[in-house]
Amino acid sequence: MRARALSAWLRPLSRALLLAGALLAAAAAPAEVRRVELVGALAIVDPPPPTRQAVLEEAIRLAVAQVARDLAGGPAAIGPRSGTPTGAEAREWIARLGAPGRSFVVRYEALEDLGERTSQASGLRERAVLAEVHVDAGRVADALLAAGIAVDDGRNAPAERFVVEVRELGSWEALAGLRREMLGAGGASVAIPTELVPGRARLQVEAPGGPERLLERLLATPPEGLRIEPLAAESGLLVVRVRTVETPSPAFDTQH
């Protein structure tokens, strides 16, 4: 009985992994899209206040600037290396990229209209919107390189072989999704399942920078419908918990 249950669990998982491997081998490497969630805000100088769309455009500029800053290496950085850039910093990054911020965005949506409020930074009244922006990091990197700015996304580091262990695995969709993300945004060249048992899986992975850098890249680009929770990262081993999650419906119909 136990053997039949194990076989029933593994058959769909094996089919899914084989299908995912075939699709990934046949297709070009997917674009690296980074999901950025932040608040866009514009000061209310004169009535009427800025429109929601104008505030969303500011959020787009901030998100693209944040990705550009994270990718840029060496002395090219503008402002702090963490947190949301200021509006002035964002405009300078967009100028360096040489194209409007919207041209680097796959899609965006307003998650919550925060209305009018007092800015903690300036003390002025502003209109704010919480936005989710999906930025094509590959396009941003190309624009940085064209502008003579070095790009440091960790992928030039030497490739390392290590094991990724998935615990509390609830479905084959979660494992297939993790493998897809590792070979895509994670930058791995190899992700081969070597052990598949109910609730747990191990994969032999080859990726630049080892387990720590792979985890950084996965967490920098949270995939839709998949939650990756790190449990341990050390030399030769990355342990994660992976779950499928429902994608919430957007608060506004602003997908582009």
HELIX and SHEET records of a PDB file:
HELIX    1   1 ARG A    2  ALA A   26  1                                  25    
HELIX    2   2 ARG A   52  LEU A   71  1                                  20    
HELIX    3   3 GLY A   74  ALA A   76  5                                   3    
HELIX    4   4 GLY A   87  LEU A   97  1                                  11    
HELIX    5   5 GLY A  101  PHE A  104  5                                   4    
HELIX    6   6 ALA A  137  ALA A  146  1                                  10    
HELIX    7   7 TRP A  172  LEU A  183  1                                  12    
HELIX    8   8 GLY A  210  ALA A  220  1                                  11    
SHEET    1   A 3 VAL A  33  ALA A  43  0                                        
SHEET    2   A 3 ARG A 125  ASP A 136 -1                                        
SHEET    3   A 3 VAL A 105  THR A 118 -1                                        
SHEET    1   B 5 VAL A 190  VAL A 197  0                                        
SHEET    2   B 5 ARG A 200  PRO A 208 -1                                        
SHEET    3   B 5 ALA A 159  ARG A 167 -1                                        
SHEET    4   B 5 LEU A 237  THR A 244  1                                        
SHEET    5   B 5 LEU A 226  GLU A 234 -1                                        
END                                                                             
